[in-house]
């Protein structure tokens, strides 16, 4: 049994260390297109992480570990060739010719530099189009691109490189399904949100007495305690996700991301050196920050122009479903392990320290 517990401890630490390279910094591109001005022309931009681009197109020509604007401009032909060979638009099995203008721009997402390519696709008519995307998958299987076409958002991955967009108005059901899917997807890749939840769950099966953690014997009490924590988190981030998405509040994304990292750091360290034992209201307060973080992701996706409120509600539901799936996996494991001395002595504190280390790294990166 000790061997199993030791293995679980090692696995938890390894998993958390693997997460350190993610947390809102997954390899991601952003493509926005519309044909509002001309039904036969799709114009927009492709925003590419410069670090991703460097993996496929040599940009650091002088090998000084810095990529200058002059180096980017000097490689525009190579960049355009790579873009055209990895992103195509088809209509009736015919390729829509792509023109990439020379007026590159720079942008940033989550404190990382992005190159903005102006795109123009000329198609034959205003019928359904199929997008094919294959960029950067050869270097990063977890890469994804968020495509917003006429306010309809999709995510392309290595396993889903081709998708068709209809010119017909999206239905309630298709919009609902799409945004629920995006909500589930983004809680699963929002690793800082996941680690915050795990940090809270690590002590949901324990209680504090005489300055020591002890296992809670009643499963009913554990479930009740866990439900209160998760409900507080859910209510809070639902409020701010909705308010931010509707532009009722406009928080500074940099400070929101820093606040989220601090919340993960505090929750993890509070397991080892408890300052607050009743976490309900604290979880609610931190949940307000996490909701603003979810809203920033929804902002990247864009809201359906036809069903804005439905988009927000469906995305929020997807986040909750993703969160519940994590809870359904984690809680049974914790219930099984809580009575083992090694859990209180090693698994919980080591897991908490590992989460705190990742959160501290994010704090430094986001300052």
C-alpha positions as CSV (number, residue, x, y, z in Angstrom):
1,X,0.0,0.0,0.0
2,X,2.9,2.3,0.7
3,X,4.2,1.7,-2.8
4,X,0.9,2.7,-4.3
5,X,0.8,5.9,-2.1
6,X,4.4,6.7,-3.0
7,X,3.6,6.2,-6.7
8,X,0.5,8.5,-6.4
9,X,2.7,11.2,-4.7
10,X,5.3,11.0,-7.4
11,X,2.7,11.1,-10.1
12,X,1.0,14.2,-8.6
13,X,4.3,16.1,-8.5
14,X,5.2,15.0,-12.0
15,X,1.8,16.0,-13.3
16,X,2.0,19.4,-11.7
17,X,5.5,20.0,-12.9
18,X,4.3,19.2,-16.4
19,X,1.6,21.8,-16.0
20,X,4.2,24.5,-15.4
21,X,4.8,25.1,-19.1
22,X,1.1,25.7,-19.7
23,X,-1.4,27.8,-17.6
24,X,-2.8,30.2,-20.2
25,X,0.4,30.0,-22.1
26,X,-0.3,27.1,-24.4
27,X,0.8,27.4,-28.0
28,X,-2.1,29.3,-29.4
29,X,-2.8,31.3,-32.6
30,X,-5.8,33.5,-33.3
31,X,-7.5,33.9,-36.7
32,X,-10.3,36.4,-37.3
33,X,-12.2,36.6,-40.7
34,X,-15.4,38.1,-42.0
35,X,-17.0,38.9,-45.4
36,X,-19.0,41.9,-44.2
37,X,-17.6,44.3,-46.8
38,X,-17.7,41.9,-49.7
39,X,-19.6,38.5,-49.6
40,X,-16.9,37.0,-51.9
41,X,-13.9,38.3,-49.9
42,X,-12.9,37.2,-46.4
43,X,-10.6,39.7,-44.7
44,X,-9.0,39.5,-41.3
45,X,-5.9,38.7,-39.4
46,X,-3.8,35.8,-38.2
47,X,-2.0,36.4,-34.9
48,X,1.0,34.1,-34.4
49,X,3.1,33.6,-31.3
50,X,6.6,34.7,-32.4
51,X,8.1,31.8,-30.3
52,X,6.0,29.4,-32.3
53,X,6.9,31.0,-35.6
54,X,10.6,30.8,-34.8
55,X,10.3,27.0,-34.6
56,X,9.2,26.8,-38.3
57,X,10.8,29.9,-39.8
58,X,14.3,31.1,-38.9
59,X,13.9,34.5,-37.4
60,X,16.9,35.1,-35.2
61,X,19.3,35.6,-38.1
62,X,22.2,37.0,-36.0
63,X,21.8,34.3,-33.3
64,X,21.6,36.9,-30.4
65,X,18.6,35.3,-28.8
66,X,16.5,38.3,-29.7
67,X,14.1,38.7,-32.6
68,X,14.0,42.2,-33.9
69,X,11.4,43.9,-36.0
70,X,14.0,44.2,-38.8
71,X,14.5,40.4,-38.7
72,X,10.8,39.8,-38.9
73,X,10.4,42.0,-41.9
74,X,13.4,40.5,-43.7
75,X,11.8,37.1,-43.4
76,X,8.3,38.1,-44.7
77,X,8.5,36.0,-47.8
78,X,9.4,32.9,-45.8
79,X,6.7,33.7,-43.2
80,X,4.1,34.2,-46.0
81,X,5.1,30.9,-47.7
82,X,4.7,29.0,-44.4
83,X,1.3,30.7,-43.7
84,X,-0.1,30.0,-47.2
85,X,1.1,26.3,-47.1
86,X,-0.5,25.7,-43.7
87,X,-3.8,27.7,-43.8
88,X,-6.2,27.3,-46.7
89,X,-9.8,28.1,-47.4
90,X,-11.8,25.9,-49.8
91,X,-15.1,26.6,-51.4
92,X,-16.8,24.0,-53.6
93,X,-13.5,22.0,-53.5
94,X,-11.7,25.0,-55.0
95,X,-9.0,26.9,-53.1
96,X,-9.7,30.6,-52.4
97,X,-6.5,32.5,-53.3
98,X,-4.8,34.1,-50.3
99,X,-3.1,37.5,-50.2
100,X,-1.0,38.5,-47.2
101,X,-0.3,42.2,-47.1
102,X,3.1,43.5,-46.1
103,X,1.8,45.8,-43.3
104,X,2.7,43.4,-40.4
105,X,1.8,44.5,-36.9
106,X,2.6,43.3,-33.4
107,X,0.3,42.4,-30.6
108,X,0.5,40.4,-27.3
109,X,-1.5,37.8,-25.5
110,X,-0.8,36.9,-21.9
111,X,2.5,38.9,-22.0
112,X,3.8,37.1,-25.1
113,X,4.6,38.8,-28.4
114,X,2.5,38.0,-31.5
115,X,2.9,38.8,-35.1
116,X,-0.3,39.9,-36.9
117,X,-0.6,38.9,-40.5
118,X,-3.3,40.7,-42.6
119,X,-5.3,38.1,-44.6
120,X,-7.4,38.4,-47.7
121,X,-9.2,35.4,-49.3
122,X,-10.9,35.8,-52.6
123,X,-13.7,33.2,-53.1
124,X,-16.1,32.6,-56.0
125,X,-19.3,33.2,-54.2
126,X,-21.0,33.4,-50.8
127,X,-21.5,29.7,-50.1
128,X,-20.1,27.5,-47.3
129,X,-16.3,27.4,-46.9
130,X,-14.0,24.9,-45.4
131,X,-10.9,25.9,-43.4
132,X,-7.8,23.7,-43.3
133,X,-5.1,24.5,-40.7
134,X,-1.9,22.6,-40.1
135,X,0.6,25.1,-38.7
136,X,3.0,24.3,-35.8
137,X,1.6,20.9,-35.1
138,X,4.9,19.3,-36.2
139,X,6.6,21.1,-33.2
140,X,3.8,21.1,-30.7
141,X,1.0,18.5,-30.7
142,X,-0.9,20.6,-28.1
143,X,-0.9,23.7,-30.4
144,X,-4.4,25.1,-31.2
145,X,-5.8,28.0,-33.2
146,X,-9.0,29.9,-32.2
147,X,-10.8,30.9,-35.4
148,X,-13.6,33.5,-35.4
149,X,-15.4,33.7,-38.7
150,X,-18.3,36.1,-38.9
151,X,-18.7,35.9,-35.1
152,X,-18.7,32.0,-35.1
153,X,-15.9,30.6,-33.1
154,X,-14.1,27.3,-33.5
155,X,-11.0,25.7,-32.1
156,X,-8.7,23.8,-34.5
157,X,-6.3,21.2,-33.0
158,X,-4.0,18.5,-34.3
159,X,-6.9,16.0,-34.3
160,X,-9.4,18.5,-35.9
161,X,-7.5,20.4,-38.6
162,X,-10.5,20.9,-41.0
163,X,-13.8,22.5,-40.3
164,X,-16.6,23.8,-42.4
165,X,-18.4,27.1,-41.7
166,X,-21.9,27.6,-43.0
167,X,-23.1,31.0,-44.4
168,X,-26.5,30.4,-42.9
169,X,-27.4,31.9,-39.5
170,X,-26.4,29.6,-36.7
171,X,-29.2,28.0,-34.8
172,X,-29.8,28.3,-31.1
173,X,-28.8,24.6,-30.6
174,X,-25.6,24.8,-32.7
175,X,-24.5,28.0,-30.9
176,X,-25.3,26.4,-27.5
177,X,-23.4,23.2,-28.3
178,X,-20.4,25.0,-29.6
179,X,-20.0,27.3,-26.6
180,X,-20.6,24.5,-24.1
181,X,-17.8,22.6,-25.8
182,X,-15.5,25.6,-25.7
183,X,-16.2,26.1,-22.0
184,X,-15.3,22.5,-21.2
185,X,-12.2,22.7,-23.3
186,X,-11.0,25.9,-21.7
187,X,-11.3,24.7,-18.1
188,X,-9.3,21.7,-19.1
189,X,-6.5,23.8,-20.5
190,X,-6.7,26.6,-17.9
191,X,-4.2,24.8,-15.7
192,X,-4.0,27.6,-13.1
193,X,-7.8,27.2,-12.5
194,X,-7.4,23.5,-12.2
195,X,-4.5,23.7,-9.7
196,X,-6.5,26.2,-7.6
197,X,-9.4,23.7,-7.4
198,X,-7.0,20.8,-6.6
199,X,-5.3,22.9,-3.9
200,X,-8.7,23.4,-2.3
201,X,-9.7,19.7,-2.7
202,X,-6.5,18.4,-1.0
203,X,-7.7,19.5,2.4
204,X,-11.5,19.0,1.8
205,X,-11.1,15.4,3.2
206,X,-9.2,16.7,6.3
207,X,-9.9,18.7,9.4
208,X,-7.5,20.7,11.6
209,X,-7.2,19.9,15.3
210,X,-4.3,20.6,17.8
211,X,-2.3,22.1,14.9
212,X,-2.5,18.9,12.9
213,X,-4.5,17.6,10.0
214,X,-6.7,14.6,10.6
215,X,-8.9,12.6,8.2
216,X,-12.6,13.3,8.2
217,X,-14.3,10.0,8.8
218,X,-17.8,10.9,7.5
219,X,-18.1,10.9,3.7
220,X,-21.3,12.8,4.0
221,X,-19.5,15.6,5.8
222,X,-16.7,15.6,3.2
223,X,-19.2,15.8,0.3
224,X,-21.1,18.6,2.1
225,X,-17.9,20.6,2.7
226,X,-16.7,20.0,-0.9
227,X,-20.0,21.1,-2.3
228,X,-19.9,24.4,-0.3
229,X,-16.4,25.1,-1.6
230,X,-17.2,24.3,-5.2
231,X,-20.5,26.2,-5.1
232,X,-18.8,29.3,-3.7
233,X,-16.2,29.1,-6.5
234,X,-18.9,28.5,-9.2
235,X,-21.2,31.4,-8.1
236,X,-18.3,33.8,-7.9
237,X,-16.7,33.1,-11.3
238,X,-20.1,32.9,-13.0
239,X,-20.9,36.4,-11.8
240,X,-17.7,38.0,-13.0
241,X,-17.5,35.9,-16.2
242,X,-21.0,37.3,-17.2
243,X,-20.3,40.8,-16.0
244,X,-17.0,41.0,-17.9
245,X,-18.3,39.4,-21.0
246,X,-21.1,41.9,-21.2
247,X,-18.6,44.8,-20.6
248,X,-20.2,45.7,-17.3
249,X,-16.7,45.6,-15.8
250,X,-13.4,46.0,-17.7
251,X,-10.6,44.7,-15.5
252,X,-6.9,45.0,-16.5
253,X,-6.1,41.5,-17.7
254,X,-2.5,41.7,-16.5
255,X,-3.6,42.3,-12.9
256,X,-6.3,39.6,-13.2
257,X,-3.8,37.0,-14.3
258,X,-1.5,38.0,-11.5
259,X,-4.3,37.8,-9.0
260,X,-5.2,34.3,-10.2
261,X,-1.6,33.2,-9.7
262,X,-1.6,34.7,-6.2
263,X,-4.9,32.9,-5.4
264,X,-3.3,29.5,-6.4
265,X,-0.2,30.3,-4.3
266,X,-2.2,31.2,-1.2
267,X,-4.5,28.2,-1.5
268,X,-1.6,25.8,-1.8
269,X,0.5,27.4,1.1
270,X,-2.6,27.6,3.3
271,X,-2.7,23.8,3.2
272,X,0.8,23.6,4.7
273,X,0.6,26.6,7.0
274,X,-3.1,27.2,7.6
275,X,-4.1,30.8,8.1
276,X,-7.8,30.4,7.2
277,X,-9.6,27.1,7.8
278,X,-13.1,28.2,6.7
279,X,-12.5,28.7,3.0
280,X,-16.0,29.4,1.7
281,X,-15.9,33.2,1.5
282,X,-12.2,33.2,0.6
283,X,-12.9,30.8,-2.3
284,X,-15.8,33.1,-3.3
285,X,-13.5,36.2,-3.4
286,X,-10.8,34.4,-5.4
287,X,-13.5,32.9,-7.7
288,X,-14.4,36.5,-8.7
289,X,-10.9,36.8,-10.1
290,X,-11.0,33.5,-11.9
291,X,-14.3,34.5,-13.5
292,X,-12.5,37.5,-15.1
293,X,-9.9,35.1,-16.3
294,X,-12.5,32.9,-18.0
295,X,-14.0,36.0,-19.5
296,X,-10.7,36.9,-21.1
297,X,-10.7,33.5,-22.8
298,X,-14.3,34.0,-24.0
299,X,-13.2,37.4,-25.3
300,X,-10.6,35.7,-27.4
301,X,-13.2,33.4,-28.8
302,X,-15.7,36.2,-29.4
303,X,-19.4,36.1,-28.7
304,X,-22.0,35.0,-31.2
305,X,-23.4,38.1,-32.9
306,X,-26.9,36.5,-32.9
307,X,-27.0,35.0,-29.5
308,X,-24.7,36.9,-27.2
309,X,-26.4,36.0,-23.9
310,X,-26.8,32.4,-24.9
311,X,-23.1,32.2,-25.8
312,X,-22.1,33.4,-22.3
313,X,-24.5,31.1,-20.5
314,X,-23.4,28.1,-22.6
315,X,-19.7,28.8,-22.1
316,X,-20.3,29.2,-18.4
317,X,-22.2,25.8,-18.4
318,X,-19.2,24.2,-20.2
319,X,-16.8,25.6,-17.6
320,X,-19.0,24.0,-14.8
321,X,-19.2,20.7,-16.6
322,X,-15.4,20.7,-17.1
323,X,-14.9,21.5,-13.4
324,X,-17.3,18.7,-12.3
325,X,-15.4,16.2,-14.4
326,X,-12.2,17.1,-12.6
327,X,-14.1,16.9,-9.3
328,X,-15.4,13.4,-10.2
329,X,-11.9,12.2,-10.8
330,X,-10.1,13.9,-7.9
331,X,-12.6,13.4,-5.0
332,X,-12.9,9.6,-5.1
333,X,-9.1,9.4,-5.1
334,X,-8.8,11.7,-2.1
335,X,-11.6,9.8,-0.3
336,X,-9.6,6.6,-0.7
337,X,-6.3,8.1,0.4
338,X,-7.4,10.3,3.3
339,X,-7.1,7.6,6.0
340,X,-3.5,6.7,5.0
341,X,-0.9,8.4,7.2
342,X,1.3,8.9,4.1
343,X,-1.4,11.1,2.6
344,X,-1.3,13.6,5.5
345,X,2.5,13.4,5.9
346,X,3.6,13.4,2.3
347,X,1.0,13.5,-0.5
348,X,-0.9,16.6,0.7
349,X,2.1,18.7,1.6
350,X,4.2,17.7,-1.3
351,X,1.4,18.3,-3.7
352,X,0.7,21.7,-2.1
353,X,4.3,22.7,-2.3
354,X,4.5,21.7,-6.0
355,X,1.4,23.7,-6.7
356,X,2.8,26.7,-4.8
357,X,6.1,26.5,-6.7
358,X,4.2,26.6,-10.0
359,X,2.1,29.5,-8.8
360,X,5.1,31.4,-7.6
361,X,6.7,31.0,-11.1
362,X,3.5,32.4,-12.6
363,X,3.5,35.3,-10.2
364,X,7.0,36.2,-11.3
365,X,6.1,35.8,-15.0
366,X,3.0,38.0,-14.7
367,X,4.4,40.9,-12.8
